[in-house]
Amino acid sequence: MEGPDQLLVLDYTTGNLHRLDLKTKSFDKINGGFGGGDGLTRDTKGRLFASNYKTGQLFVLDKPESKPQIIPTEGLASAADISISPDGKYLMVPDMEKGKLFFVQLP
């Protein structure tokens, strides 16, 4: 997700976002506060989206190091892995507790 030599890793236990450099093997914390961090995805504008499984919260970041902004939602209990819809207009969010798939309009 960060180019050919770097990955972003969202830690479910700590709620921290890390950057893993595949060449140097460095693993650095670059952000935090995601609770039960579960899903990560990017839109075509390069924005990063993250989900908190424990609270159902969704976040958007302009850059991985940016302050996370909460995306207002209603009815989400446990936001799991996330993805952008094929038309690029929605964040697709499975709610594992409710057994439903939510479509949240991108901000």
Secondary structure, DSSP 8 states (H G I E B T S, - for coil): --STTEEEEE-TTT--EEEEETTT--EEEEE---SSEEEEEE-TT--EEEEETTT--EEEESSTTS--EEE--SS-S-B-S-EE-TTSSEEEEEETTTTEEEEEE--
